[in-house]
Amino acid sequence: MKKTSIGVVELSSVAAGYAVVDAMLKAANVEPLVFRTICSGKYLAMIAGDVADVKAAVEAGAQAGQTSVIDTTVLSNLHPDIFSSVAGNQTIELKGALGVIESFSTAALVEAADTAIKAADVKIMEIRLAMALGGKAFVSLTGAVAAVEASVEAGAAVLAERGVLVNKVVIARPRPELLNEII
């Protein structure tokens, strides 16, 4: 299966989450990325595949989730690093500056991370989705200071436009001790 797109359905109900996952997997040929409970008693369903299958799966999931749906998104033509970062398979060392973008929405954070990595020559260190974060999400990025600044601004703009930006920061030369929390 060629993965070019990610679909996300974020729900206020764990029980509805199970019905949504079932509907998504039955609706199209998609690959599970994240199906789990998240902080604040919510549920996150995230799948990957080609854009047509992902759209069909998200539509089916949103219909099954009904009033429990908090947010949905379909993102296409994603940077390849997004897939491995979301799955937790990305291990990147700090190379210069550190940038962090934080969101109230997991779905919107994935879109912001994709925008950020495409905006400048940076690497994603981590995408953390709602676990031990009170339902929030964040992406951490590294690269040259100017690149990280441009990347963080681009990603944060996506979240600000949707009204879900919590905060953003760029640290030019982070202390090594800080990285114990990040990686």
C-alpha positions in Angstrom: 0.0 0.0 0.0 1.4 3.4 -1.0 1.0 5.8 1.9 0.6 9.4 0.8 -2.2 10.5 3.2 -3.2 10.4 6.8 -6.7 10.6 8.1 -7.6 11.5 11.7 -10.8 11.2 13.7 -10.6 12.6 17.3 -13.5 11.7 19.5 -14.9 12.6 22.9 -16.0 9.1 23.6 -13.9 5.9 23.9 -16.9 3.7 23.1 -17.6 5.7 19.9 -13.9 5.3 19.1 -14.3 1.6 18.8 -17.2 2.0 16.4 -15.3 4.6 14.4 -12.2 2.3 14.0 -14.4 -0.6 12.8 -16.2 1.7 10.3 -12.9 3.1 9.0 -11.2 -0.2 8.5 -14.3 -1.7 6.7 -14.7 1.4 4.5 -11.4 1.3 2.7 -7.9 -0.2 2.2 -6.1 1.8 4.9 -3.3 1.0 7.4 -3.8 1.6 11.1 -1.3 4.2 12.5 -2.8 5.0 15.9 -6.0 3.6 17.5 -6.0 4.4 21.2 -7.5 6.2 24.2 -5.9 9.6 24.9 -5.9 11.9 27.8 -9.1 13.5 29.0 -11.1 10.4 28.2 -10.9 10.9 24.4 -10.1 8.5 21.6 -7.8 8.9 18.6 -8.2 7.0 15.3 -5.4 7.7 12.7 -5.0 5.8 9.5 -2.7 6.0 6.4 -3.1 5.1 2.7 -3.8 6.7 -0.6 -5.9 9.8 -0.5 -9.1 8.3 -1.9 -9.1 5.4 0.6 -8.2 7.8 3.5 -11.0 10.2 2.6 -13.5 7.3 2.4 -12.3 5.9 5.8 -12.5 9.3 7.5 -16.0 9.9 6.1 -17.2 6.5 7.3 -15.6 7.1 10.7 -17.1 10.6 11.1 -20.5 9.2 10.3 -20.1 6.4 12.8 -18.8 8.7 15.5 -21.7 11.2 15.1 -21.9 13.7 17.9 -18.7 12.3 19.6 -16.5 13.6 16.8 -14.3 16.5 18.0 -12.2 16.9 14.9 -11.4 15.2 11.6 -8.8 15.8 9.0 -7.4 14.3 5.8 -3.9 15.3 4.9 -2.5 14.4 1.5 1.0 14.6 0.0 2.6 14.4 3.3 6.4 14.6 4.0 7.6 11.0 4.4 9.0 11.8 7.9 5.4 12.4 9.2 4.5 8.8 8.9 7.5 7.5 10.9 7.2 10.3 13.5 3.5 9.7 14.1 4.2 6.0 14.5 6.9 6.7 17.0 9.7 5.3 14.8 11.7 8.5 14.3 14.9 9.0 16.2 16.7 12.2 15.4 19.5 13.9 17.3 19.4 17.6 18.1 21.3 19.5 15.4 21.4 23.1 16.4 18.2 24.8 17.5 15.2 23.2 19.1 11.7 24.3 18.1 8.4 23.1 19.7 4.9 23.7 18.5 2.0 22.8 20.9 -1.7 22.3 20.0 -5.0 21.7 21.7 -5.9 19.3 18.7 -4.1 16.2 17.7 -5.5 16.3 14.2 -4.4 19.9 13.6 -1.0 19.2 15.0 -0.2 16.6 12.3 -1.1 19.2 9.7 1.1 21.8 11.4 4.0 19.4 11.6 3.7 18.6 7.9 3.6 22.4 7.1 6.6 23.0 9.4 8.8 20.3 7.9 8.1 21.5 4.4 8.7 25.2 5.3 12.5 24.8 6.0 15.4 22.4 6.2 14.5 20.9 9.6 14.1 17.4 11.0 11.2 16.2 13.2 12.5 14.9 16.5 9.2 13.8 17.9 5.4 14.1 17.4 3.6 13.3 20.7 -0.1 12.9 20.4 -2.2 13.5 23.6 -0.5 10.9 25.9 0.2 12.4 29.3 -0.6 15.9 27.8 -4.1 16.5 28.9 -5.3 15.8 25.3 -2.9 18.2 23.7 -0.2 17.4 21.1 3.2 18.8 20.2 6.0 18.5 17.6 9.7 19.1 18.3 12.0 20.1 15.4 15.7 20.6 15.0 18.0 22.3 12.5 19.8 25.7 12.0 18.3 28.5 14.1 16.9 30.4 11.1 15.4 27.2 9.6 13.8 26.2 12.9 12.4 29.7 13.3 10.8 29.7 9.9 9.5 26.2 10.4 7.9 26.9 13.8 6.3 30.1 12.4 4.8 28.2 9.5 3.5 25.3 11.7 2.1 27.7 14.4 0.3 29.7 11.7 -1.7 26.6 10.8 -2.8 26.1 14.4 -3.5 29.8 15.0 -5.8 29.9 12.0 -7.7 26.9 13.5 -7.8 28.5 16.9 -5.9 25.6 18.6 -2.4 27.0 19.1 -1.2 26.6 22.7 2.3 27.8 22.3 5.5 27.8 20.2 9.2 28.2 21.2 12.6 28.3 19.5 15.7 27.7 21.6 18.9 28.5 19.8 21.3 26.4 21.9 19.4 24.2 24.3 21.2 22.8 27.3 21.9 19.0 27.0 19.9 18.3 30.1 16.7 19.6 28.5 17.0 16.9 25.9 16.4 14.2 28.5 12.7 15.1 28.5 12.4 15.3 24.7 14.1 12.2 23.4 
